[in-house]
Amino acid sequence: MRVLVVEDERLLADAIATGLRRYAIAVDVVYDGAAALERATVNDYDVVVLDRDLPRVSGDTVCTTLTEAGRASRILMLTAATAVTDRVAGLRLGADDYLIKPFAFAELVARVQALARRARPALPPVLEHGGIRLDPHRRTVTRDDKPIPLSRKEFAVLAELLQADGGVVSAEHLLEKAWDEHIDPFTGVVRYTIMMVRRKLGDPPVIETEPGVGYRLR
């Protein structure tokens, strides 16, 4: 999953990003509406966490622009406004959900995860393939009932492969979904992470490499 956090209160924005990354979510952060529009037209985000009161370009304008452009990203609006009319106005602009400040971080995470599920085809709550079982909510992985400890990036990469259900997943897609914008697109980090996942999953090998194309589960 990849999320864009748009919030002009830098401490809050960075705190949200840090918290989401603990759930193996790739997060980019911007602090104004103009930067949000630039990033959202370049990157494929599952969810945009969007403050309404932004400098340069308002959150309302960002929401409307992304919606009218047909972007698949789900939008979670953040605001200090508590009136029902404000929430209704935000939803009518195209937001998929609404959260009032101050908020409980656990609720924010739950709403982001729920919106991400809606941004993609419906998936089972637990992903399974060839004896591998991944629970995205508990962040646990087992193979033949044996616990497999994975890092956050390893977990995110395996989740993408499981969601593909045997289909080929390109290295570019894995970079897009498991890492943030600061990653070097020419790095070998995907290849290294796949190697570590293979090693931890053990024998028989379950991840195949399609030369020049990507990776798939047997």
VEXFIMAR-624829 format. One record per residue (C-alpha): x, y, z; residue in one letter; residue number from 0. Coordinates in nm, 4 decimals. Layout:
@xx: X; yy: Y; zz: Z; residuo: a; num: NUM
...
***
This chain:
@xx: 0.0000; yy: 0.0000; zz: 0.0000; residuo: m; num: 0
@xx: 0.1193; yy: 0.3532; zz: -0.0760; residuo: r; num: 1
@xx: -0.0230; yy: 0.6625; zz: 0.0939; residuo: v; num: 2
@xx: 0.0213; yy: 1.0359; zz: 0.0397; residuo: l; num: 3
@xx: -0.0127; yy: 1.2497; zz: 0.3534; residuo: v; num: 4
@xx: -0.1032; yy: 1.6140; zz: 0.2819; residuo: v; num: 5
@xx: -0.0881; yy: 1.8247; zz: 0.5981; residuo: e; num: 6
@xx: 0.0618; yy: 2.1697; zz: 0.6562; residuo: d; num: 7
@xx: 0.1253; yy: 2.1075; zz: 1.0270; residuo: e; num: 8
@xx: 0.4634; yy: 1.9465; zz: 0.9764; residuo: r; num: 9
@xx: 0.4894; yy: 1.7763; zz: 1.3145; residuo: l; num: 10
@xx: 0.1475; yy: 1.6183; zz: 1.2674; residuo: l; num: 11
@xx: 0.2212; yy: 1.5182; zz: 0.9072; residuo: a; num: 12
@xx: 0.5500; yy: 1.3550; zz: 1.0025; residuo: d; num: 13
@xx: 0.3910; yy: 1.1805; zz: 1.3014; residuo: a; num: 14
@xx: 0.1176; yy: 1.0357; zz: 1.0792; residuo: i; num: 15
@xx: 0.3759; yy: 0.9155; zz: 0.8292; residuo: a; num: 16
@xx: 0.5919; yy: 0.7563; zz: 1.0982; residuo: t; num: 17
@xx: 0.2923; yy: 0.5781; zz: 1.2464; residuo: g; num: 18
@xx: 0.1673; yy: 0.4447; zz: 0.9129; residuo: l; num: 19
@xx: 0.5119; yy: 0.3139; zz: 0.8207; residuo: r; num: 20
@xx: 0.4966; yy: 0.0894; zz: 1.1261; residuo: r; num: 21
@xx: 0.2171; yy: -0.0947; zz: 0.9442; residuo: y; num: 22
@xx: 0.4371; yy: -0.1662; zz: 0.6385; residuo: a; num: 23
@xx: 0.2760; yy: 0.1226; zz: 0.4481; residuo: i; num: 24
@xx: 0.4865; yy: 0.3294; zz: 0.2082; residuo: a; num: 25
@xx: 0.4228; yy: 0.6984; zz: 0.2826; residuo: v; num: 26
@xx: 0.5070; yy: 1.0217; zz: 0.1012; residuo: d; num: 27
@xx: 0.4501; yy: 1.3566; zz: 0.2760; residuo: v; num: 28
@xx: 0.3818; yy: 1.7038; zz: 0.1384; residuo: v; num: 29
@xx: 0.2850; yy: 2.0208; zz: 0.3223; residuo: y; num: 30
@xx: 0.0717; yy: 2.2155; zz: 0.0729; residuo: d; num: 31
@xx: -0.1965; yy: 2.1585; zz: -0.1887; residuo: g; num: 32
@xx: 0.0147; yy: 2.2426; zz: -0.4934; residuo: a; num: 33
@xx: 0.2726; yy: 1.9796; zz: -0.4009; residuo: a; num: 34
@xx: -0.0089; yy: 1.7311; zz: -0.3393; residuo: a; num: 35
@xx: -0.1446; yy: 1.7753; zz: -0.6910; residuo: l; num: 36
@xx: 0.2031; yy: 1.7356; zz: -0.8367; residuo: e; num: 37
@xx: 0.2736; yy: 1.4124; zz: -0.6491; residuo: r; num: 38
@xx: -0.0724; yy: 1.2627; zz: -0.7024; residuo: a; num: 39
@xx: -0.0489; yy: 1.3020; zz: -1.0784; residuo: t; num: 40
@xx: 0.2922; yy: 1.1316; zz: -1.0883; residuo: v; num: 41
@xx: 0.2487; yy: 0.8490; zz: -0.8372; residuo: n; num: 42
@xx: -0.0220; yy: 0.5862; zz: -0.7984; residuo: d; num: 43
@xx: -0.1430; yy: 0.6254; zz: -0.4389; residuo: y; num: 44
@xx: -0.3950; yy: 0.3920; zz: -0.2807; residuo: d; num: 45
@xx: -0.5029; yy: 0.6558; zz: -0.0270; residuo: v; num: 46
@xx: -0.4543; yy: 1.0308; zz: 0.0092; residuo: v; num: 47
@xx: -0.4818; yy: 1.1611; zz: 0.3669; residuo: v; num: 48
@xx: -0.5819; yy: 1.5207; zz: 0.2967; residuo: l; num: 49
@xx: -0.6120; yy: 1.8196; zz: 0.5280; residuo: d; num: 50
@xx: -0.8778; yy: 2.0675; zz: 0.4117; residuo: r; num: 51
@xx: -0.7027; yy: 2.3836; zz: 0.5282; residuo: d; num: 52
@xx: -0.3861; yy: 2.3955; zz: 0.3151; residuo: l; num: 53
@xx: -0.1626; yy: 2.6750; zz: 0.1832; residuo: p; num: 54
@xx: -0.1205; yy: 2.7507; zz: -0.1899; residuo: r; num: 55
@xx: -0.4050; yy: 2.5223; zz: -0.3023; residuo: v; num: 56
@xx: -0.6889; yy: 2.4305; zz: -0.0655; residuo: s; num: 57
@xx: -0.7666; yy: 2.0740; zz: 0.0287; residuo: g; num: 58
@xx: -1.1112; yy: 2.1144; zz: -0.1267; residuo: d; num: 59
@xx: -0.9526; yy: 2.2036; zz: -0.4616; residuo: t; num: 60
@xx: -0.7107; yy: 1.9133; zz: -0.4377; residuo: v; num: 61
@xx: -0.9996; yy: 1.6759; zz: -0.3669; residuo: c; num: 62
@xx: -1.2092; yy: 1.8063; zz: -0.6543; residuo: t; num: 63
@xx: -0.9183; yy: 1.8014; zz: -0.8983; residuo: t; num: 64
@xx: -0.8217; yy: 1.4422; zz: -0.8193; residuo: l; num: 65
@xx: -1.1818; yy: 1.3260; zz: -0.8368; residuo: t; num: 66
@xx: -1.2535; yy: 1.4969; zz: -1.1692; residuo: e; num: 67
@xx: -0.9287; yy: 1.3594; zz: -1.3129; residuo: a; num: 68
@xx: -1.0517; yy: 1.0079; zz: -1.2414; residuo: g; num: 69
@xx: -0.7644; yy: 0.9160; zz: -1.0095; residuo: r; num: 70
@xx: -0.8202; yy: 0.5823; zz: -0.8379; residuo: a; num: 71
@xx: -0.6829; yy: 0.7087; zz: -0.5047; residuo: s; num: 72
@xx: -0.9260; yy: 0.7064; zz: -0.2137; residuo: r; num: 73
@xx: -0.9356; yy: 1.0314; zz: -0.0182; residuo: i; num: 74
@xx: -0.9532; yy: 1.0603; zz: 0.3603; residuo: l; num: 75
@xx: -1.0177; yy: 1.4216; zz: 0.4584; residuo: m; num: 76
@xx: -0.8861; yy: 1.5628; zz: 0.7842; residuo: l; num: 77
@xx: -1.0322; yy: 1.8767; zz: 0.9365; residuo: t; num: 78
@xx: -1.0822; yy: 2.0592; zz: 1.2634; residuo: a; num: 79
@xx: -1.4341; yy: 2.1568; zz: 1.1535; residuo: a; num: 80
@xx: -1.6911; yy: 1.9573; zz: 1.3488; residuo: t; num: 81
@xx: -2.0198; yy: 2.0720; zz: 1.1935; residuo: a; num: 82
@xx: -2.2216; yy: 1.8155; zz: 1.0001; residuo: v; num: 83
@xx: -2.2495; yy: 2.0611; zz: 0.7115; residuo: t; num: 84
@xx: -1.8695; yy: 2.0695; zz: 0.6825; residuo: d; num: 85
@xx: -1.8482; yy: 1.6910; zz: 0.6691; residuo: r; num: 86
@xx: -2.1259; yy: 1.6719; zz: 0.4114; residuo: v; num: 87
@xx: -1.9545; yy: 1.9382; zz: 0.1987; residuo: a; num: 88
@xx: -1.6278; yy: 1.7449; zz: 0.2058; residuo: g; num: 89
@xx: -1.7946; yy: 1.4210; zz: 0.1004; residuo: l; num: 90
@xx: -1.9773; yy: 1.5965; zz: -0.1810; residuo: r; num: 91
@xx: -1.6440; yy: 1.7236; zz: -0.3138; residuo: l; num: 92
@xx: -1.5418; yy: 1.3628; zz: -0.3707; residuo: g; num: 93
@xx: -1.3832; yy: 1.2563; zz: -0.0417; residuo: a; num: 94
@xx: -1.4375; yy: 0.8906; zz: 0.0475; residuo: d; num: 95
@xx: -1.4141; yy: 0.9371; zz: 0.4218; residuo: d; num: 96
@xx: -1.3833; yy: 1.2122; zz: 0.6809; residuo: y; num: 97
@xx: -1.1940; yy: 1.2306; zz: 1.0101; residuo: l; num: 98
@xx: -1.2147; yy: 1.5165; zz: 1.2600; residuo: i; num: 99
@xx: -0.9090; yy: 1.6501; zz: 1.4442; residuo: k; num: 100
@xx: -0.8022; yy: 1.5600; zz: 1.7036; residuo: p; num: 101
@xx: -0.8331; yy: 1.1893; zz: 1.6244; residuo: f; num: 102
@xx: -0.7177; yy: 0.8583; zz: 1.7655; residuo: a; num: 103
@xx: -0.4307; yy: 0.7248; zz: 1.5575; residuo: f; num: 104
@xx: -0.5713; yy: 0.3707; zz: 1.5670; residuo: a; num: 105
@xx: -0.8859; yy: 0.5012; zz: 1.3984; residuo: e; num: 106
@xx: -0.6828; yy: 0.6776; zz: 1.1311; residuo: l; num: 107
@xx: -0.4952; yy: 0.3562; zz: 1.0519; residuo: v; num: 108
@xx: -0.8184; yy: 0.1555; zz: 1.0378; residuo: a; num: 109
@xx: -0.9784; yy: 0.4061; zz: 0.8013; residuo: r; num: 110
@xx: -0.6713; yy: 0.4156; zz: 0.5744; residuo: v; num: 111
@xx: -0.6631; yy: 0.0359; zz: 0.5576; residuo: q; num: 112
@xx: -1.0353; yy: 0.0207; zz: 0.4837; residuo: a; num: 113
@xx: -1.0044; yy: 0.2781; zz: 0.2043; residuo: l; num: 114
@xx: -0.7064; yy: 0.0930; zz: 0.0567; residuo: a; num: 115
@xx: -0.9149; yy: -0.2224; zz: 0.0332; residuo: r; num: 116
@xx: -1.1776; yy: -0.0262; zz: -0.1578; residuo: r; num: 117
@xx: -0.9122; yy: 0.1153; zz: -0.3929; residuo: a; num: 118
@xx: -0.8354; yy: -0.2352; zz: -0.5192; residuo: r; num: 119
@xx: -1.0420; yy: -0.5389; zz: -0.6129; residuo: p; num: 120
@xx: -1.1923; yy: -0.7062; zz: -0.3077; residuo: a; num: 121
@xx: -0.9426; yy: -0.9273; zz: -0.1269; residuo: l; num: 122
@xx: -0.9920; yy: -1.1826; zz: 0.1506; residuo: p; num: 123
@xx: -0.8953; yy: -1.0595; zz: 0.4984; residuo: p; num: 124
@xx: -0.6141; yy: -1.3196; zz: 0.5040; residuo: v; num: 125
@xx: -0.4003; yy: -1.3915; zz: 0.1954; residuo: l; num: 126
@xx: -0.3019; yy: -1.7542; zz: 0.1350; residuo: e; num: 127
@xx: -0.1012; yy: -1.9365; zz: -0.1299; residuo: h; num: 128
@xx: 0.0863; yy: -2.2663; zz: -0.1265; residuo: g; num: 129
@xx: 0.0892; yy: -2.3010; zz: 0.2501; residuo: g; num: 130
@xx: 0.1800; yy: -1.9341; zz: 0.3038; residuo: i; num: 131
@xx: -0.0664; yy: -1.7374; zz: 0.5140; residuo: r; num: 132
@xx: -0.0386; yy: -1.3576; zz: 0.5535; residuo: l; num: 133
@xx: -0.2658; yy: -1.1623; zz: 0.7865; residuo: d; num: 134
@xx: -0.2368; yy: -0.7898; zz: 0.6984; residuo: p; num: 135
@xx: -0.4155; yy: -0.6754; zz: 1.0141; residuo: h; num: 136
@xx: -0.2093; yy: -0.8732; zz: 1.2646; residuo: r; num: 137
@xx: 0.1029; yy: -0.8406; zz: 1.0444; residuo: r; num: 138
@xx: 0.1792; yy: -1.2096; zz: 1.0752; residuo: t; num: 139
@xx: 0.3092; yy: -1.4557; zz: 0.8184; residuo: v; num: 140
@xx: 0.3212; yy: -1.8335; zz: 0.8475; residuo: t; num: 141
@xx: 0.4239; yy: -2.1135; zz: 0.6152; residuo: r; num: 142
@xx: 0.2747; yy: -2.4524; zz: 0.6981; residuo: d; num: 143
@xx: 0.1786; yy: -2.3025; zz: 1.0361; residuo: d; num: 144
@xx: 0.5380; yy: -2.2022; zz: 1.1126; residuo: k; num: 145
@xx: 0.5790; yy: -1.8291; zz: 1.1979; residuo: p; num: 146
@xx: 0.7953; yy: -1.6361; zz: 0.9505; residuo: i; num: 147
@xx: 0.9448; yy: -1.3103; zz: 1.0881; residuo: p; num: 148
@xx: 0.9610; yy: -1.0483; zz: 0.8124; residuo: l; num: 149
@xx: 1.0706; yy: -0.6862; zz: 0.8090; residuo: s; num: 150
@xx: 0.8156; yy: -0.4219; zz: 0.7076; residuo: r; num: 151
@xx: 0.9439; yy: -0.4072; zz: 0.3489; residuo: k; num: 152
@xx: 0.9608; yy: -0.7848; zz: 0.3200; residuo: e; num: 153
@xx: 0.6050; yy: -0.8078; zz: 0.4495; residuo: f; num: 154
@xx: 0.4851; yy: -0.5461; zz: 0.1986; residuo: a; num: 155
@xx: 0.6566; yy: -0.7210; zz: -0.0944; residuo: v; num: 156
@xx: 0.5141; yy: -1.0604; zz: -0.0013; residuo: l; num: 157
@xx: 0.1673; yy: -0.9062; zz: 0.0341; residuo: a; num: 158
@xx: 0.1880; yy: -0.7690; zz: -0.3213; residuo: e; num: 159
@xx: 0.2925; yy: -1.1100; zz: -0.4563; residuo: l; num: 160
@xx: 0.0105; yy: -1.2821; zz: -0.2699; residuo: l; num: 161
@xx: -0.2437; yy: -1.0314; zz: -0.3976; residuo: q; num: 162
@xx: -0.1330; yy: -1.1074; zz: -0.7540; residuo: a; num: 163
@xx: -0.2307; yy: -1.4730; zz: -0.6893; residuo: d; num: 164
@xx: 0.0292; yy: -1.6229; zz: -0.9184; residuo: g; num: 165
@xx: 0.0430; yy: -1.3316; zz: -1.1614; residuo: g; num: 166
@xx: 0.3690; yy: -1.1601; zz: -1.2450; residuo: v; num: 167
@xx: 0.4515; yy: -0.8513; zz: -1.0368; residuo: v; num: 168
@xx: 0.7118; yy: -0.6165; zz: -1.1810; residuo: s; num: 169
@xx: 0.9965; yy: -0.4671; zz: -0.9799; residuo: a; num: 170
@xx: 0.8570; yy: -0.1240; zz: -1.0708; residuo: e; num: 171
@xx: 0.5223; yy: -0.2119; zz: -0.9128; residuo: h; num: 172
@xx: 0.6921; yy: -0.3355; zz: -0.5966; residuo: l; num: 173
@xx: 0.8922; yy: -0.0123; zz: -0.5747; residuo: l; num: 174
@xx: 0.5718; yy: 0.1874; zz: -0.6217; residuo: e; num: 175
@xx: 0.3797; yy: 0.0064; zz: -0.3488; residuo: k; num: 176
@xx: 0.6393; yy: -0.0897; zz: -0.0886; residuo: a; num: 177
@xx: 0.8785; yy: 0.2083; zz: -0.0916; residuo: w; num: 178
@xx: 0.8326; yy: 0.5841; zz: -0.0829; residuo: d; num: 179
@xx: 0.9492; yy: 0.8518; zz: -0.3256; residuo: e; num: 180
@xx: 1.3000; yy: 0.8696; zz: -0.1801; residuo: h; num: 181
@xx: 1.4004; yy: 0.5288; zz: -0.3159; residuo: i; num: 182
@xx: 1.6390; yy: 0.5208; zz: -0.6105; residuo: d; num: 183
@xx: 1.4491; yy: 0.3527; zz: -0.8993; residuo: p; num: 184
@xx: 1.7769; yy: 0.2005; zz: -1.0201; residuo: f; num: 185
@xx: 1.8604; yy: 0.0437; zz: -0.6861; residuo: t; num: 186
@xx: 1.8809; yy: -0.3325; zz: -0.6331; residuo: g; num: 187
@xx: 1.6677; yy: -0.3119; zz: -0.3188; residuo: v; num: 188
@xx: 1.3789; yy: -0.5092; zz: -0.4721; residuo: v; num: 189
@xx: 1.6081; yy: -0.7934; zz: -0.5780; residuo: r; num: 190
@xx: 1.7696; yy: -0.7980; zz: -0.2314; residuo: y; num: 191
@xx: 1.4313; yy: -0.7951; zz: -0.0540; residuo: t; num: 192
@xx: 1.3015; yy: -1.0801; zz: -0.2718; residuo: i; num: 193
@xx: 1.6173; yy: -1.2765; zz: -0.1865; residuo: m; num: 194
@xx: 1.5550; yy: -1.2230; zz: 0.1865; residuo: m; num: 195
@xx: 1.1891; yy: -1.3255; zz: 0.1601; residuo: v; num: 196
@xx: 1.2882; yy: -1.6412; zz: -0.0281; residuo: r; num: 197
@xx: 1.5463; yy: -1.7243; zz: 0.2374; residuo: r; num: 198
@xx: 1.3020; yy: -1.6737; zz: 0.5236; residuo: k; num: 199
@xx: 1.0217; yy: -1.8700; zz: 0.3587; residuo: l; num: 200
@xx: 1.2577; yy: -2.1645; zz: 0.3155; residuo: g; num: 201
@xx: 1.2234; yy: -2.4722; zz: 0.0957; residuo: d; num: 202
@xx: 1.0763; yy: -2.5603; zz: -0.1386; residuo: p; num: 203
@xx: 1.1263; yy: -2.2212; zz: -0.3118; residuo: p; num: 204
@xx: 0.7960; yy: -2.0504; zz: -0.3847; residuo: v; num: 205
@xx: 0.8976; yy: -1.7202; zz: -0.5533; residuo: i; num: 206
@xx: 0.9956; yy: -1.7432; zz: -0.9188; residuo: e; num: 207
@xx: 1.1821; yy: -1.4791; zz: -1.1190; residuo: t; num: 208
@xx: 1.0535; yy: -1.4023; zz: -1.4692; residuo: e; num: 209
@xx: 1.3668; yy: -1.2555; zz: -1.6331; residuo: p; num: 210
@xx: 1.3086; yy: -0.9003; zz: -1.7514; residuo: g; num: 211
@xx: 0.9488; yy: -0.9076; zz: -1.6296; residuo: v; num: 212
@xx: 0.9213; yy: -0.9525; zz: -1.2538; residuo: g; num: 213
@xx: 0.8342; yy: -1.2067; zz: -0.9862; residuo: y; num: 214
@xx: 0.5538; yy: -1.4510; zz: -0.9211; residuo: r; num: 215
@xx: 0.4450; yy: -1.7140; zz: -0.6713; residuo: l; num: 216
@xx: 0.4408; yy: -2.0757; zz: -0.7857; residuo: r; num: 217
***
